[in-house]
């Protein structure tokens, strides 16, 4: 992944500020460090609600999954949350096989994700 900080922001109907982070290409061991740094930058900017747009991700392995779980923990520790949207079937399969679809909230599209995003405290 050749990532640049291309985040967009949105507000939920409840007034929560979201950082929308698009990922693309292979999300594997080679890309994991770069994505981890990108997500840390977003958190350092003060965003604690992250929506990861997976629409352009072609592959994800356990390294990519580990980055997402780590970012989820950091978001929740800061009182926010992390969700995924536009998850391709190949990535959804990894989430199902690891039972992480129970941990990571996934939305079919960006609009639905923004409209239904909730923080960890509201989601529990």
C-alpha positions in Angstrom: 0.0 0.0 0.0 1.3 3.4 -0.9 -0.8 5.4 1.6 -1.1 9.0 1.9 -3.1 10.8 4.6 -6.3 11.1 2.6 -8.8 11.1 5.3 -12.2 12.8 5.0 -14.4 13.7 7.9 -18.1 13.4 8.4 -20.6 14.0 11.2 -23.1 11.5 12.3 -26.7 12.4 12.9 -25.8 12.4 16.6 -23.1 15.0 16.0 -20.1 12.6 16.3 -17.0 13.6 14.3 -15.7 10.7 12.2 -12.5 10.3 10.3 -13.0 8.3 7.2 -9.8 6.5 6.2 -9.7 4.8 2.8 -7.4 1.8 2.4 -6.5 0.2 -0.9 -4.6 -2.8 -2.3 -3.2 -5.7 -0.3 -3.5 -5.3 3.5 -0.8 -7.8 4.5 2.4 -8.0 6.5 4.2 -5.8 4.0 1.5 -3.0 4.4 0.7 -3.4 8.1 3.4 -1.1 9.4 2.4 1.7 7.0 -1.3 1.4 7.9 -0.5 1.2 11.6 1.4 4.5 11.3 -1.4 6.1 9.2 -4.0 5.2 11.8 -1.8 6.4 14.6 -1.4 9.8 12.8 -5.2 10.1 12.5 -5.5 9.3 16.2 -2.8 11.9 17.0 -4.8 14.5 15.1 -7.5 14.0 17.7 -10.0 11.7 15.9 -11.2 8.8 18.1 -14.0 7.7 15.8 -12.6 6.0 12.7 -14.5 4.6 9.8 -12.2 2.5 7.6 -13.3 2.3 3.9 -12.3 -1.1 2.7 -13.8 -0.8 -0.8 -10.4 -0.9 -2.6 -8.8 -3.6 -0.4 -8.0 -6.6 -2.5 -6.6 -8.9 0.2 -6.2 -8.9 4.0 -4.3 -11.4 6.1 -3.8 -11.7 9.9 -1.3 -8.9 9.9 -3.9 -6.5 8.6 -6.5 -7.8 11.0 -4.1 -7.2 13.9 -3.6 -3.6 12.9 -7.4 -3.1 12.8 -7.9 -4.7 16.3 -5.0 -2.6 17.7 -6.6 0.6 16.3 -10.0 -0.5 17.7 -8.5 -0.8 21.1 -6.9 2.6 20.9 -10.1 4.2 19.7 -12.1 2.6 22.5 -9.5 3.6 25.1 -10.0 7.2 24.0 -13.8 6.9 24.2 -14.4 6.4 20.5 -14.9 3.4 18.2 -13.7 2.0 14.9 -16.0 0.5 12.2 -15.5 -0.8 8.7 -17.5 -0.1 5.6 -17.6 -1.4 2.0 -15.9 -4.7 3.0 -15.1 -6.9 0.0 -16.1 -10.6 0.2 -12.5 -11.7 0.5 -12.0 -9.5 3.6 -15.4 -10.5 5.0 -14.3 -14.1 4.7 -11.2 -13.5 6.9 -13.4 -11.7 9.4 -15.9 -14.6 9.5 -13.1 -17.3 9.8 -11.5 -15.5 12.7 -14.9 -14.6 14.3 -13.9 -10.9 14.2 -17.1 -9.9 12.5 -18.5 -10.1 16.1 -15.9 -7.5 17.2 -15.6 -5.2 14.2 -18.8 -3.5 13.1 -19.1 -3.7 9.3 -21.5 -1.6 7.2 -22.4 -2.2 3.5 -21.8 1.4 2.4 -20.4 4.7 3.5 -23.7 6.5 4.0 -25.2 3.7 6.2 -22.0 3.6 8.2 -22.0 7.4 8.9 -25.8 7.3 9.7 -25.4 4.4 12.1 -21.9 4.8 13.6 -21.9 4.6 17.4 -19.2 5.0 20.0 -18.0 2.1 22.1 -19.9 3.3 25.1 -23.2 3.4 23.1 -22.4 0.1 21.3 -21.9 -1.9 24.5 
